Amino acid sequence: MWQEFKEFISRGNVIDLAVGIIIGAAFTAIVNSLVSDVIMPPIGYIMGGLDFSDYFINLSGGDYPSLAAAKEAGAAVIAYGAFVNALINFLIVAAAVFLIVKAVNRVRRQEAQKPAEPPAPTREEQVLMEIRDLLKQRPA
């Protein structure tokens, strides 16, 4: 069982998957920062200077100045601003993945269009070429 586990872990696909997950987590942090620190502040400014992620609908009837205050009070809320942030995060990640896949596909198409190198001569062909060369060197 230990040997099978070692074979499974040492496969290239598992290592590639692990690298992909680690890079994906780092990329997610970058996208979250892009959305919350770069994209949403101007949108919030346009919508009256409020932090867009703080938009919510209070279902419990109380009056709360912020989403954090409503959650701290245990109020039932629909945090649609956080949902919009998550939706924008998804769209940015989807666009980035699309561009990466598009670039990889372009490289694969270019590789497929390259003419294939002729196969190396077989041993029989090499011997025949040597015989030809020797015959050319002989005086007529």
Buried (B, 14 or more C-beta within 10 A) or exposed (E): EEEEEEEEEEEEEEEEEEEEEEEEEEBEEEBBEBBBEEBBEEEBEEEEEEBBBBBBEBEEEEEBEEBEEBBEEEBEBEBBBBEBBBEBBEEBBEEEEEEEEEEEEEEEEEEEEEEEEEEEEEEEEEEEEEEEEEEEEEEE
